């Protein structure tokens, strides 16, 4: 778990990284930062404007030091392919939310119906892998939309480009993770 001070540092770094990226400047790792940010962790950077999603990109697996993963995710969120590239005019209107992830762990079940008992809304984020498709939904998504577990799983499949109930496919692999969330 990160401290509030470490989370605040990440938010400030995300904001400055986004501002530099939008202004075609190079964002660099600060020379001084909390050492906890050297730990490898997954992170997602979510950008909203007037409460509407404007970009959400991240690294789900702990493959980089958190500080590097944050810079990459913040820049990528500015160019989320679902939206136009973030503009300089929008910088004063956006809010940033960071989700620092625990390492995803595969949920092992004998029957797909057991997923319904293994997933807790508001705590767990999910990743599905099936065939060559994969998708991820952060823990707060299900809570924000008021979904139950089955609806969460169906939307996870849709995010991956699968049919809604593909989570019942014995070949599907579902992973869960938790997130520590920091918001502006």
Residue pairs with C-beta under 8 A, 6 or more apart in sequence:
1 180
2 10
2 36
2 100
2 180
2 182
3 34
3 36
5 34
6 34
6 36
6 37
7 98
7 100
7 180
7 182
8 182
9 33
9 34
9 37
10 37
10 66
10 70
10 98
10 100
10 182
11 96
11 98
11 182
11 183
11 184
13 30
13 33
13 67
13 70
13 71
13 74
14 45
14 70
14 74
14 96
14 98
15 96
15 184
16 27
17 27
17 70
17 71
17 74
17 75
18 47
18 74
18 75
18 77
18 78
18 86
18 91
18 94
18 96
19 91
20 26
20 27
21 27
21 74
21 75
21 78
22 78
22 86
22 87
22 88
22 91
23 88
27 71
27 74
27 75
29 67
29 68
29 71
30 67
33 67
36 66
37 65
37 66
37 67
37 70
38 65
38 66
38 67
39 62
39 65
39 66
40 62
40 63
40 64
40 65
40 66
40 69
41 62
41 66
41 69
41 100
41 101
42 58
42 59
42 60
42 61
42 62
42 63
42 69
42 100
42 101
42 102
42 103
42 104
42 177
43 58
43 59
43 66
43 69
43 70
43 73
43 98
43 99
43 100
43 101
44 56
44 57
44 58
44 59
44 60
44 73
44 98
44 99
44 101
44 138
44 179
45 55
45 56
45 57
45 58
45 70
45 73
45 74
45 76
45 77
45 96
45 97
45 98
46 53
46 55
46 56
46 77
46 96
46 97
46 98
46 99
46 138
47 53
47 54
47 55
47 56
47 77
47 78
47 80
47 86
47 94
47 95
47 96
48 54
48 94
48 95
48 97
49 90
49 93
49 94
49 95
50 93
54 80
54 83
54 86
54 90
54 94
55 77
55 78
55 79
55 80
55 82
55 83
55 86
56 77
56 80
56 138
57 73
57 76
57 77
57 80
58 69
58 73
58 76
58 77
58 99
58 101
59 69
59 72
59 73
60 101
60 104
60 127
60 136
60 177
61 103
61 104
62 101
62 103
63 69
64 72
66 100
70 98
74 96
77 86
78 85
78 86
79 85
79 86
86 94
95 183
95 184
96 183
96 184
97 181
97 182
97 183
97 184
98 181
98 182
98 183
99 125
99 138
99 139
99 140
99 179
99 180
99 181
100 179
100 180
100 181
100 182
101 125
101 177
101 178
101 179
102 177
102 178
102 179
103 177
104 127
104 175
104 176
104 177
105 175
105 176
105 177
106 173
106 174
106 175
107 115
107 118
107 119
107 174
107 175
107 176
109 115
109 118
112 167
112 168
112 169
112 170
112 172
113 168
115 149
115 153
115 167
115 174
116 149
116 150
118 176
119 126
119 149
119 152
119 153
119 176
121 142
121 143
121 147
121 148
121 149
121 152
122 139
122 140
122 142
122 143
123 139
123 178
124 139
124 176
124 177
124 178
125 136
125 137
125 138
125 139
125 141
125 176
125 177
125 178
125 179
126 136
126 137
126 152
126 153
126 156
126 174
126 175
126 176
126 177
127 134
127 135
127 136
127 156
127 174
127 175
127 176
127 177
128 134
128 135
128 153
128 156
128 157
128 160
128 162
128 166
128 167
128 172
128 173
128 174
128 175
129 160
129 172
129 173
129 175
130 157
130 160
130 162
130 166
130 169
130 171
130 172
130 173
131 162
131 171
133 160
133 161
133 162
134 160
135 156
135 157
135 158
135 159
135 160
135 161
135 162
136 156
136 159
137 152
137 155
137 156
137 159
138 179
139 177
139 178
139 179
140 179
140 181
141 147
141 152
141 155
142 149
142 151
142 152
142 155
145 155
147 155
153 167
153 174
154 164
154 165
154 167
155 164
156 167
156 174
157 163
157 164
157 165
157 166
157 167
158 164
160 166
166 172
167 174
